[in-house]
Amino acid sequence: MNRVILLGRLTRDPEVRYTQTGKVVCQFTLAVDRQFSNQEGQREADFIPVVVWGKTAELCGNHLTKGQRALVEGRLQIRSYEAKNGTNRWVTEVIANNFEFVEPKRSDSGSHANADEPKSDLGSFGAQVPFDEEIPF
């Protein structure tokens, strides 16, 4: 079974492009912390290239930014190609099947209307019930 699950931070904004056949592909690199420290007591990270295809690639390109945490599930792929100078090159990358946003996209504007009031997209579900009141069911 070839299955990889990664949790890390994007090292730069994702690159989105379209193939000659019109398919969408998104590429980015995740910095994934290692579980142990090196001899100097410093934590190290692995920088892992990730490739996402299709509708998920569009979502990643539109909503991910450098430094944002992301959870990726996919498979490890190792491929080779011949470079312009005639040497064989090997590429190791994760082809993502599933993707989750771990934290919300950061706002570029530093101002918030009311920092104490949580944002909610649930306004269409009716009035919010205060926590100390009983729920009638």
Secondary structure as UniProt FT lines:
FT   STRAND          4..10
FT   STRAND          15..18
FT   TURN            20..21
FT   STRAND          24..37
FT   TURN            39..40
FT   STRAND          43..53
FT   HELIX           55..63
FT   TURN            66..67
FT   STRAND          69..82
FT   TURN            84..85
FT   STRAND          88..101
FT   TURN            115..116
FT   HELIX           123..125
FT   TURN            131..132
//
